[in-house]
Amino acid sequence: MTQVGQPAPDFELGDQFDRKIKLSSFKGKCNVMLLFYPLDWTPT
């Protein structure tokens, strides 16, 4: 488990166009914020 203040482990996800994006591809270029939210049509 990653602790607060520690670097995030490298991972790969698909974007909205199903292109593979790696966290490491942003290193040194910009800040990254990763958000998760329920689908818009589900009750919360």
C-alpha positions in Angstrom: 0.0 0.0 0.0 1.3 3.5 -0.9 1.6 5.8 2.1 0.8 9.5 2.1 3.8 11.5 0.8 5.3 8.5 -1.0 5.5 8.4 -4.8 2.7 6.5 -6.5 3.6 3.2 -8.2 3.7 3.3 -11.9 0.5 2.0 -13.5 -1.3 1.9 -16.9 -5.0 2.8 -17.6 -7.1 3.2 -20.6 -8.3 6.8 -21.3 -11.8 7.8 -22.7 -10.6 6.8 -26.2 -9.2 3.4 -24.9 -5.6 4.5 -25.5 -3.2 3.1 -22.9 -1.7 5.8 -20.7 1.2 5.2 -18.2 1.6 7.3 -15.1 5.4 7.4 -15.8 4.8 9.2 -19.1 3.8 12.3 -17.2 6.9 12.4 -14.8 8.6 15.7 -14.9 6.1 17.2 -17.4 3.0 18.1 -15.3 1.0 17.3 -12.2 -1.4 14.4 -12.3 -4.7 14.0 -10.5 -6.5 10.6 -10.6 -10.2 10.7 -9.9 -12.7 7.9 -9.5 -16.5 8.5 -9.4 -19.6 6.4 -9.7 -21.2 6.2 -13.1 -23.5 9.1 -13.8 -26.6 6.9 -14.0 -26.1 5.0 -10.7 -27.4 6.0 -7.3 -24.9 7.3 -4.8 
